[in-house]
Amino acid sequence: MSTSETKIEDAQGKYLHAVKNGQELTDAEWQQCRVMLTNKRIAIVGDGKISIPLGDIDQMGERYDLNQQAASETRYTTLYVDDDVLLVTTPDHDTFETNFYRAFLDGAVIYVKHPAVVGGVVQGTEWQRGRLKVTKESVRMVLEDGQKFDIERDDIGEFETDERGVAGEQRNVLEVEHTDGEGRSVQTYLSGREHHISVLKQLLEEGAEQNRADLELDPIERRVVMALYSGVSPFAISEFVGIDVERVEEIYDRLIELDVIETVRERKEVTLTAQGRKVAGEAMGDQ
């Protein structure tokens, strides 16, 4: 191990070799192993040793429930390496995944457009390079113009992928809705090398997934959510929507219970949660 290679995690775990040389191993079973993760590679040591440079990982994917053995495990990480697919898990899998994201993404340079959209209004922001850092709570970015911002992992509402022109090429772009330091709903666009973007996509999708829910809101409740999303003061909702203050208070109480809004301070000054911003985005898209 060279002096430039730093160990990030060394834990007991298990792995399942789901695909080898392009062939699915339908009778594959979980094997106990030692999982060592550095800033350059992941090593899986069991009866033998599999050492994978991080740069050789093509994609970090979703679940690959090849057979009942794979499906029986609640949490695992899926790694695509050339014609192989490996599933890896450890007892403290949340920590392992965060450490894997750190190993793969810390220091990576990607293209960033921030903010691309503010409160539903497209901005004239240009693409610039940014450097990533992953923590348990957020994805931190430093842009070449000196701007710094965080995307909190539990504050992601809408999350989509698209293809756009970036730096003279058509590239996959991650479109992430979150709040900025001023509490505004913004969208940030992210693009770059495919292996970086595939892992970053998985990280951000996990945050968005926590806030996905199908909520049954009546038309008035949706109008309140949309008004808050558009920047209307919580104290002006009664006049803006055309309902009395008592009805507004009732709606706020229900939306708080549903985790669509949260109380900022007393007198029901509220702001939308990530889930609430998703509801608002869907409502606006339906119009």
KOLMI-865287 format. One record per residue: residue in one letter; x, y, z of N, C-alpha, C in turn. Coordinates in steps of 0.001 Angstrom, whole numbers, padded with zeros to 6 digits, always signed. Each point is the difference from the previous one (the first is absolute). Last residue first. Layout:
<rs>
AXYZXYZXYZ...
</rs>
This chain:
<rs>
Q-050602+021182-013589-000781+001122-000521+000321+000262-001453D+002164-003291+002835-001321-000455-000443-000807+001117-000642G+004312+000723+002024+000150-000729-001262-001327-000462-000557M+000199+002091+004214+000261+000986-001045+000151-000670-001358A-000480-002775+003752-001233+000762-000214+000172+001017-001118E+003762-002478+001398-000943-000850-000729-001278+000748-000321G+003194+002189+002655+000510-000169-001353-000932-000836-000847A-000974+000488+004580-000228+001248-000730+000461-000117-001440V+000874-003600+002897-001443+000105-000252-000308+001237-000833K+004408-000515+001427-000313-000982-001030-001475+000067-000341R+001522+002602+003539+000427+000584-001272-000271-000954-001146G-000877-001540+004346-000948+001035-000391+000358+000637-001324Q+002967-003088+001917-001195-000685-000472-001049+000998-000466A+003889+001673+001991+000326-000569-001314-001210-000707-000586T-001454+003697+003315+001035-001025+000099+000314-000486-001411L-002006+005022+001293-000205-001318-000571+001174-000921+000303T-001559+003984+003323+000731-000132-001260-000192-001415-000499V-002452+003874+003771+000388-001324-000462+000844+000093-001267E-002473+002563+004579+000835+000324-001154+000629-001300-000438K-003279+000576+003756-000086-000792-001224+000732+000621-001177R-000092+001384+004707-000924+000715-000885-000021-000640-001383E+004439-001045+002684-001410+000035+000358-000771+000941-000902R+004239-001987-002237-000180+000535+001351-001492+000081+000258V+001507-002657-003483+001246+000746+000173+000012+000664+001360T-002631-004586-001960-000112+001279+000683+001379+000631+000156E-001503-003296-004110+000494-000059+001371-000073+001393+000610I-002367-003291-004301+000603+001236+000464+000516-000216+001412V-001511-003721-002143+000094+000792-001224+000595+001371+000309D-001273-003962+002934+001400+000322-000267+000184+000681-001356L-004163-001318+002395+000411-000766-001178+001462+000224-000361E-002007+002391+003602-000140-001414+000320+000494-000880-001140I-000190+004626-000737+001078-000304+000947-000033-001483+000366L-003475+001661-002617+001219-000118-000792+001214-000279+000876R-004202+000798+002096-000025-001267-000758+001292-000193-000788D-000554+004054+002330+000094-001107+000958+000044-001347-000735Y-000731+003893-002573+001384-000080+000477+000175-001181+000951I-004347+000958-001448+000800-000591-001076+001449-000138+000435E-002924+002199+002902-000352-001417-000070+000858-000717-001050E+000408+004670+000347+000607-000652+001154-000272-001500-000007V-002105+002635-003283+001436-000084-000247+000689-000740+001142R-004520+000992+000512+000181-001104-000951+001486-000170-000327E-001181+003623+002712-000219-001245+000728+000210-001216-000906V+000166+004384-001856+001203-000341+000761-000153-001325+000731D-002868+000744-004504+000186+000711+001268+001191-000558+000770I-000153+000177-005440-000655-000750+001060+000273+000706+001323G+001920+000877-004598-001414+000364+000108-000765-000847+000994V+004851+000378-001597-000795-001148-000425-001494+000292+000057F+003075+003389+001353+000452-000451-001315-000886-001127-000537E-000645+001787+004430-000433+000925-001041+000340-000525-001391S+001444-002625+003632-001451+000169+000095-000521+000888-001125I+004724-000605+000616-000677-001095-000700-001515+000191-000003A+003743+002635+002059-000817+000581-001074-000810-001061-000730F+003195-000898+003533-001016+000878+000597-000910+000643-001045P+003746-002848-001179-001012-000790+000705-001118+000847+000587S+002633+001707-004370+000208-000066+001440-001086-000867+000655V+001660-000761-005093-000991+000781+000746+000246-000186+001494G+002442-002186-003761+000584+001063+000802-000983+000876+000747S-000494-004160-002807+000245+001178-000842+000533+001185+000783Y-001264-004074+002162+001084-000335-000919+000393+001213-000844L-003790+000298+002779+001227+000006+000802+001216-000255-000874A-004134-000370-002094+000248+001395+000361+001273+000125+000833M-001549-004302-001128+000550+000677-001171+000323+001460+000301V-002167-002556+003342+001364-000499-000208+000659+000730-001164V-004509+000934+000773+000816+000534+001094+001460-000424-000191R-003143-001792-002924+000205+001426-000300+000861+000654+001078R-001346-004461+000657+001028+000091-001049+000279+001456-000371E-003472-000852+003042+001288-000313+000617+001131+000092-001023I-004369+000478-001569+000383+001176+000786+001362-000230+000652P-001966-003613-002471+000429+001121-000852+000466+001229+000780D+000573-004664+002520-001125+000559-000754+000479+001231-000775L+003034-004402+001246-000314+001359+000420-001182+000506-000807E+002899-004707+001055-001315+000421-000471-000306+001376+000592L+004846-002664-001183-000839+000657+000987-001309+000442-000632D+004538-003381-000681-001213+000422-000702-000962+000555+001046A+005577-000117+000055-001230-000532+000570-001169+000512-000817R+005796+000403+000759-001040-000321-000962-001185-000601+000723N+004383+001363+001840-001041+001024+000020-001116-000255-001003Q+003959-002769+000584-000510+000164+001360-001184+000963+000045E+002476-000690-004028-000910-001103+000292-000622+000132+001389A+003415+002986-001513-001317+000309-000565-001018-001067+000368G+004519-000682+001282-000598+001107+000741-001390+000320-000496E+002407-003234-002337-000320-000506+001339-000648+001088+000841E+001679+001127-004236-001284-000708-000080-000411-000563+001355L+004253+002038-000500-001084+000981+000050-001372-000659-000073L+003876-002760-000357+000014+000694+001287-001204+000932+000120Q+000750-002162-004117-000459-000942+001014-000093+000678+001366K+001829+002505-003533-001435-000233-000213-000559-000923+001077L+004628+000667-000176-000670+001158+000577-001510-000126-000142V+002612-003258-002079+000068-000151+001455-000703+001162+000692S+000311+000129-004682-000811-001166+000374-000008-000201+001514I+002722+003423-001909-001414+000350+000002-000869-001184+000407H+004720-000566-000499-000304+000882+001127-001501+000247+000107H+001531-002471-003640+000156-000798+001222-000230+000851+001249E-000224+002098-004351-001090-000931+000247+000160-000769+001310R+001883+005013-000672+000366-001330-000455-001043-001025+000439G-002119+004643+000097+001427-000312+000029+000276-001375-000541S-004082+003747+002321+000396-000878-001089+001496-000266+000106L-004733+002627+002470+001316-000603+000183+000302-000921-001168Y-003565+004293+001997+000296-000980-001036+001445-000473+000165T-004048+002230+003385+001401-000008-000389+000196-001091-001041Q-004309+003123+002253+000466-001196-000680+001462+000198-000376V-003395+002131+004153+000855+000179-001178+000231-001354-000651S-002981+002905+004098+000020-001211-000800+000815+000268-001260R+000924+002691+004661-000746-000007-001252+000061-001384-000650G+002236+001727+004150-001264-000705+000159-000840-000049-001259E+004558+001756+000699-001044+000978+000321-001368-000645+000159G+003958-002457-001273+000262+000579+001319-001025+001024+000432D-001766-003577-003493+001313+000621+000137+000138+000616+001388T-002923-004501-001850-000054+001388+000440+001412+000550+000107H-001878-003780-003642+000314+000056+001428-000172+001457+000443E-000084-003632-004647-000715+001085+000690+000299-000091+001490V+002601-001771-004766-000292-000222+001422-000709+001215+000586E+001722-002738-004734-000725+001216+000371-000546-000199+001406L+004070-002158-003464-000847-000221+001168-000623+001325+000388V+002022-001934-004920-000048+001067+001000-000957-000411+001121N+003091-002020-004593-001038-000236+000996+000103+001067+001081R+001755+001273-004914+000349-000779+001191-001236-000267+000840Q+002225+002072-004971-001251-000447+000607+000348-000936+001147E+003382+004028-001579-000390-001395-000205-001387-000243+000584G+002561+004206+000328+000110-000396-001397-000375-001433-000303A-000347+001964+004443+001401+000107-000460+000171-000554-001411V-004548-001152+001298+000898+000455+001066+001427-000002-000545G-005606-000847-001429+001306+000403-000479+000826+000594+001124R-003798-003761+000993+000136+001399-000383+001398+000248-000569E-003864-003878+002103+001186+000133-000839+000039+001421-000536D-002131-002331+004785-000300+000492-001336+001294-000025-000809T-002615-001519+005135+001161-000032-000887-000435+000428-001391E-001907+000982+005414-000189-000535-001348+001329-000050-000734F-002821+001173+004986+001289-000451-000519-000235-000673-001341E-002565+003231+004299+000010-000564-001347+001418-000414-000396G+000163+001098+004568-001390-000190-000419-000037-000703-001344I+003615+000401+004347-000139-000101-001445-001450-000299-000343D+002597+000382+004342-000737+001190-000432-000165+000006-001526D+002677-003001+002905-001391-000201+000404-000884+001170-000433R+004691-000016-000959-000493-001275-000513-001438-000300+000415E+002348+004878-000962-000235-000893+001126-000670-001278-000495I+003292+003490-002440-001284-000655-000242-000187-000991+001131D+003162+004740-000309-000261-001385+000361-001341-000443-000567F+004096+003997-001274-001360-000318+000434-000096-001489+000301K+003463+004552-001729-000105-001251+000742-001461-000240+000363Q+003410+003195-003632-001282-000263+000657+000020-001370+000671G+003534+001911-002829+000109+000159+001444-001277-000272+000759D+000979-000551-004810-000122+001427+000294+000051+000284+001496E+000173-004464-001719+001220+000700-000410-000095+001504+000217L-002741-003379+003227+000041+000302-001423+001224+000839-000336V-001631-003777+003871+000724+001258-000128+000163+000250-001494M-003366-003335+003371+000629+000386-001256+000685+001349+000116R-002439-004615+002894+000529+001363+000019+000735+000293-001301V-003963-003438+002162+000999+000076-001065+000436+001461-000061S-002072-002664+004560-000147+000840-001188+001041-000296-001074E-000591-002243+004498-001201+000814-000118-000190+000658-001361K+003785-002779+001242-001167-000796+000354-001286+000768-000256T+003940+001547-003021-000068-000267+001434-001241-000851+000265V+003437+001630-004463-001176-000681+000543+000132-000142+001507K+001909+003281-004340+000366-000634+001266-001283-000570+000594L+002041+002317-005122-000934-000654+000904+000645-000425+001319R+000674+004075-004060+000657-001135+000659-000908-000535+001105G-000788+002838-005005-000104-000018+001455+000654-001241+000558R-000679+003418-004859+000511-001182+000688-000160+000153+001508Q-003452+002267-003559+001383+000163+000437+000435-001264+000732W-004333+002394-003297+000687-001159+000550+001404+000401+000457E-003919+003727-000040+000882-000743-000896+000575-001221+000722T-004831+003009+000644+001269-000454+000562+000802-000800-001018G-004478+002622+000201+000968+000031-001090+001377-000453+000427Q-005078-001615+001943+001012+001043+000117+000963-000060-001199V-005440-001560+001147+001302-000365-000563+000941+001197+000059V-004202-001123+003337+000411+000919-001073+001401-000353-000470G-002395-002116+003738-000675-000327-001242+000390+000873-001177G+002011+000465+004369-001443+000175+000145-000773-000251-001280V+004723+000047-001205-000328+000506+001336-001501+000226+000065V+004128-002760-003133-001400+000430+000136-000197+000467+001428A+004306-001129-001285-000545-000024-001361-001433+000530-000014P+004175+001320+003485-001236-000765-000149-000495+000070-001438H+003763-001556-000279-000674+000276+001272-000116+001503+000241K+002038-004338-003184-000757+001214-000298-000862+000280+001230V+004702-003167-001276-001091+000411+000881-000667+001256-000565Y+003771-004472-001031-000608+001232-000479-001245+000296+000837I+004401-002695+001966-001127-000187-000899-000468+001365-000494V+004203-002830+002909-000381+001249-000647-001108-000288-001008A+001905-002523+004835-000354-000102-001424-000426+001376-000524G+001156-001085+004651+001022+000590-000853-000311-000068-001476D-002559-003382+002913+000735+001102+000623+001136+000483-000918L-002897-003860-001059-000363+001341-000447+000814+001131+000610F+000467-004924+000868-000197+000147-001434-000110+001455-000441A+000447-001288+004618+001154-000522-000731-000095+000317-001484R-003677+001124+002759+001166+000843+000282+001201-000440-000832Y-003848-002657-000154-000212+001265-000717+001189+000935+000201F+000057-003934+002463+000214-000299-001414-000193+001274-000835N-000942+000258+004566+001442-000102-000220+000318-000312-001458T-004505+000041+001284+000544+001359+000074+001499-000012-000251E-002073-004170+000245-000381+000712-001218+000533+001427+000003F+000708-002654+003872+000766-000493-001144-000339+000783-001267T-002491+000900+003881+001359+000537+000099+000848-000450-001188D-004293-001786+000306-000096+001448-000239+001386+000633+000032H-000497-004590+001148+000059+000267-001429-000142+001490-000333D+001493-003366+003893-000387+001414+000059+000032+000542-001430P+000910-004544+000252-000989+000179+001073-000477+001442+000137T+001546-001427-004847+000667-000065+001298-001043+000230+001091T+000418-001474-005753-000689+000573+001156+000864-000158+001250V-000312-000539-005932+000834+000080+001202-000819+000610+001132L-000088-002316-005404-000808+000573+001072+000824-000057+001276L+001219-000037-005627+000225-000486+001360-000904+000749+000969V+000907-001182-005619-000841+000729+000954+000216-000632+001367D+002717+000215-005254-000337-000589+001298-000951+000907+000777D+002398+000780-004299-001095-000959-000202-000409-000696+001285D+002353+004579+000527+000107-000678-001294-001206-000922-000181V-000678+001632+004249+001415+000097-000377+000202-000805-001279Y-003961+002038+003728+000191-000500-001357+001450+000255-000404L-002879-000430+004940+001116+000555-000756+000097-000685-001359T-003541+000887+004536+000199-000700-001261+001090+000697-000808T-001571-000508+005519+000473+000891-001055+000286-000832-001240Y-003642-000809+004350+001298-000311-000584+000324+001024-001070R-004015-001659+004011+000815+001074-000549+001280-000554-000598T-003443-003018+001551-000715+001277+000024+000773+001107-000698E+000003-005390-001065+000815+000993+000701-000660+001369-000104S-001698-003937-002207-000186-000137+001451+000770+001045+000796A+000209-000585-004839-001212+000701+000431-000187-000037+001508A+003597-002412-002067+000200+001450-000127-001194+000756+000585Q-000383-004661-000118+001116+000372+000875+000206+001512-000017Q-003057-001992-002989-000549+000180+001337+001072+000406+001001N+001142+001368-004924-000649-001206+000522-000506+000284+001411L+001684+003576-002709+000225-001102-000925-000763-001265+000416D-000124+005262+000997-000501-001184+000701-000006-001198-000944Y+002098+004914+000466+000123-001020-001044-000396-001327+000643R-000519+005761+001028+000003-001395+000411+000077-000935-001217E+001892+004653-001198-001062-000330+000945+000080-001498+000330G+004606+002387-001582-001391-000117-000412-000972-000252+001128M+004994+002059-001739-000540-000463+001277-001513-000030-000197Q+004186-000261-003795-001264+000504+000513-000257-000561+001385D+004134-000683-002436-000775+000702-001028-001231+000674+000575I+004994-001357+002003-001426-000194+000279-000804+000852-000973D+004798+000050+000276-000512-001087-000826-001480-000267+000235G+002644+003241+002488-000167+000468-001367-000539-001055-000941L+001153-000952+004551-001256+000747-000090-000259+000476-001415P+002758-004506+000940+000258+001442+000005-001316+000764-000185I+000433-004960+002053-000589+000771-001092+000397+001464+000133S+001047-005466+001734+000421+001394+000192-000456+000805-001211I-000804-005004+002674-000410+000788-001151+000370+001444+000307K+001384-005246+001937+000008+001453+000137-000399+000643-001321G-001128-004972+002743+000994+000627-000857-000039+001498+000227D-002595-002434+002731+000842-001147-000357+001108+000453-000939G-001643+004085+001655-000668-001167+000564+000881-001208-000198V-000150+005708-000716+000892-001106+000346-000807-001094+000696I-000233+004753-003156-000899-000975+000619+000816-001255+000232A+000889+005615-001055+000510-001362+000009-000969-000881+000776I+000321+005081-002764-000728-000802+000977+000520-001417-000129R+002379+005145-001189-000530-001314-000373-000895-000559+001091K+002113+004451+000084+000361-000448-001343-000654-001311-000423N-000244+002327+004352-000334+001051-000956+000330-000394-001434T-001247-003899+003406+000950+001105+000044-000466+001077-000980L-001881-004782+002760-000279+001106-000913+001050+001084+000185M-001302-005576+001131+000926+001108+000235-000205+001057-001080V-002463-004634+002316-000146+001058-000995+000927+001151+000383R-000631-005661+000852+000488+001249+000567-000069+001042-001107C-003245-004540+000444+001241+000586-000500+000415+001187+000870Q-003876-004420-001191+000591+000868+001007+001342+000532-000512Q-004101-001359-003251+001250-000509+000557+000528+000995+001038W-004945-001429-002840+000795+000974+000744+001223-000692+000601E-002064-002057-004488-000357+000162+001409+000875+001082+000628A-001882-002049-005278+000969+000710+000846-000533+000168+001415D-001902-002045-004217+000123-000757+001260+000983+000669+000971T-000891+001757-004394-001303-000088+000665+000048-000774+001313L+003255+002927-003116+000238-001187+000827-001236-000215+000872E+000974+002592-004990-000632+000033+001321+000244-001325+000725Q+003234+002273-003835-000948-001078+000276-000566+000124+001418G+003536+002837-001986-001237+000185-000756-001060-001055+000247N+004230+000095+002345+000296-000062-001432-001269+000030-000851K-001541-000428+004569+001435-000170-000229+000245-000220-001488V-003973+001687+004024+000312-000179-001423+001511-000095-000146A-001768+000086+004391-001244-000236-000737+000236-000278-001483H+002546-000372+004875+000444+000238-001378-001179-000348-000917L+000308+001661+005307-000609-000980-000888+000395+000367-001423Y+001722+001005+005569-000224+000400-001386-000638-001146-000770K+001131+002227+005428-000204-001129-000901-000277+000529-001403G+002669+001613+004962-001249+000116-000749-000232-001253-000810Q+003559+003056+003666-000502-001308-000391-001338+000194-000715A+003784+003921-000071-001097-000595+000770-000279-001418-000476D+002808+004920-000612+000447-001389+000031-000988-000736+000897E+000792+005210-002702-000780-000945+000806+000591-001390-000130I+002332+003833-001669-001209+000692+000471-000842-000915+000883K+005480+000637-001853-001074-000913+000368-001166+000797+000598T+003732+001701-003705-000447+000133+001390-001158-000944+000274E+004413+001216-003599-001229-000776+000165-000370-000035+001478S+004005+001981-001733-001120+000825-000439-001335-000732+000113T+004243-002005+001013-000271+001029+000998-001173+000877-000401S+000061-005094-001733+000855+001182-000110-000390+001034+001034M-000334-005480+000076-000853+001190+000000+000888+001239+000000
</rs>
